[in-house]
Amino acid sequence: MITPLEIQNKEFKKGIRGYKESEVDEFLDKIIIDYENLYKENIELKDKIAMLNEQIEKYENLEKTLNNTLVFAQSTAEEVSKNAQKKAELIIQEAEGKATKIIEDAKAKVSDIQKEYEEGKKQLHIFKTRFKTLLEAQLEAVMASCKEIVEDIEEVKELNEVEEDKEFDKVTLVKEAE
């Protein structure tokens, strides 16, 4: 890519019936100014795109982390449920092997444990619901941010197209002026 400095330092050989040097210099000065502005803007847009890509990567990492957390929470919930069920079954088996008095005591214990199990189940359901709601809200926030980033990128593309149209119009005016 030609830099504005290269345009400024470009020297042309003089011919017998060449162009007027002052007009060429004046035209080159205009080109230098416009090209330097475009050059700087292009660098800024590249930096902005890089920054937006970094943000997208951060949000994708956040989404992965949230998904992993959800999987872990589901796994833990299943394990808690299985363990509670096993514990209740063991208590029932021990109670059946003992005498009438022991059976009555065991039935009371089983009843208490079942209440605890139901309460644990209720708490687990509440936890799942709250956690799911939190994750959905976070996912919506991530998606909204991604949408804004995509819109920003599209805006940048539109600005580039407008600048290209301006450049084409300048080139056309120059050709018509000749």
N, C-alpha and C positions, 0 to 999 in steps of 0.2 A: 504494500500500500504506500502510496506517495504521501510524504508528510508535507505540511505547510512550509516548512523550512526548505525542503527540496524545491518546491515551486518558486519560493522567493529567491533562491540562489541559482536558478536555471538561467543560463545565458545562451542566446541564440547567435549563430554565425550571421554576419551581415552579407547580404547579397547585393547584386547590382540594382535590381528594382525591388528591393525588399519593402516590408511594411514600415510605417512610421514608428520609430523606436518609442516615442512618447505614448502613442496609442497602445502599443503592445505592453509597455510598462504599466500604464493605467489599467488596462484590462487584467493583467497579471495581479496587480494589487487588489482588484475586486475579487478575483478568484481566490487569492490567498486568504482574504478575510472570510469569505463564505466557506471555503474548504476548512479553514482552521476551526470555525464554529461547528461545522459538521463533524469534524474529527474529534473535537472535545465532547460533543454530544454523544457520539458513538461510544466513546470510552465510558462516559457516565452511564449510558444505557446498558453496556456490557456489565459494569459493576453492579447495577441495580438487578439485572437478571441473575447474576451470581448470588447476590444477597437473597433474592426470592427463592432461588433453588435451595439455598441453605435452610431457609425457613420451611420449605416443603419437606426437606429431609428431617428436620426436627419434628414436624407434625407427624410424619410417617413413623418415626421412632416412638413418639408418644402413643400413637395408635397401637403399635405392636406391644408396647408395655401394657397398655390397658387390656388388650386381648389376652396376653399372658396372665395378667392378674385375674381376669374373669375365669380362665381355665383353672387356675390354681384354687380359686374360691369354690368353684363347682366341685373340684376333686376333694377338697377339704370337707365340704358339706356332705358329700356322699360317704366319706370315711367316718365322719361323726355319726351319721345316721346308722351305718352298719355296726359301729361299735356300741351304740346305744341298744340296738336290737340284740346283739350278742349278749350284752350284759343282762338284759331282761330275760333272755332264754336261760342263761346259767342260773339265775336266781330262782326261776320257776322249777328247773330240774332239781335243784337242791331241796326246795320246799316239798316236792312230791315224795322224796325219799325219807322224810321224817315223820314222826308220830303226829296224831291229830292236833295236839296243842302246837307243835312245831309247824304243822300245816297251816293252822289259823294265823300264827305269827308271820309265816312266809307269805300268806295271801295278803296280809296287811302291807308287808314290805313291797310285794309286787304291785299292789295298788298305788303305793307311794311312788314307786319307780315309774310306773306307767304315767302318773301325773307329771313327773319330772320329764319323762320322755316326750309327752305331749307339749309341755311347756318349752322344752328344747326344740321340738319340731316347730312350734309356733314362732319361737325366736329366730330359728333358722329361716323360716319363710319370710319373716319381717326383714332379716338381714339380706336375703337374696333380693327381695323387692327393692329395698333401698339401694343396694349396690348396683342392681341393674339400672335403676333410674339414674344414679350417678354416672354410670358408664355411658348411658344413652345421651345424657346431657353433655358429657365431655366429648363424645363422638360428634354430636351436633355442632359443638363449638369448633372442633377440629375441621369438620366439613365446611362450616361457614368461613373459617380462615382460609381454607384451601380454595374456596370459591372466590374469595377476595383476591387471593394471589393470582388465580387464573384470570380474573378480570383485569388486574393490574398488568399482567403479561399481554393480554389482548389489547389493552390501551397503548402499551409500548409498541406493539406491532402496528397499530393504527397510526401512531405518531411517526414511525419509520416510513410507512407508506405515504403519509402526507409529505414528509421531507423528500422522499424519492420523487413525488409528483412535482414539488417545488423545484427540485434539481432539474427534472426533465423540462419544466417550463423555462427555466433559466437557459438551458442549452438551446431550446427552440428559439428563444428571443435572440440569443447570440447569433444563431445561424441566420435568422431573418434580418438581423442588423447588417450582416455581411452582405 
